[in-house]
Amino acid sequence: MTRLTLTVNGDPRVIEGPATLADLLRQLELDARMVVVELNREIVRRPRLAETEVQNGDSVELVHFVGGG
């Protein structure tokens, strides 16, 4: 395992790698059905989260949907 330094929503975060975006969401305790994921300024569709690996220095933006009315 290696340590990866990512920027997640503007904040530095260190995770164990190799890791996919799905792994990152699990570590953050986020439901993939409730977020939009952007990796290095490109939106990643939900079916690709488990196959898209994050690399050292990547920038990840997460938009979490919250219900309400």
HUTARA-V804592 format. One line per field, one symbol per residue. ss: DSSP state (A for helix, B for strand, O for the rest). burial: # if it has 16 or more other C-alpha atoms within 10 Angstrom, else .. A space follows every 50 residues. Layout:
ss: ???
burial: ???
//
This chain:
ss: OBBBBBBBOOBBBBBBBOBBAAAAAAAOOOOAAABBBBBOOBBBOAAAOO OOBBOOOOBBBBBBOOOOO
burial: ...#####......#.#.#######......#..#.###.........#. .###....####.......
//
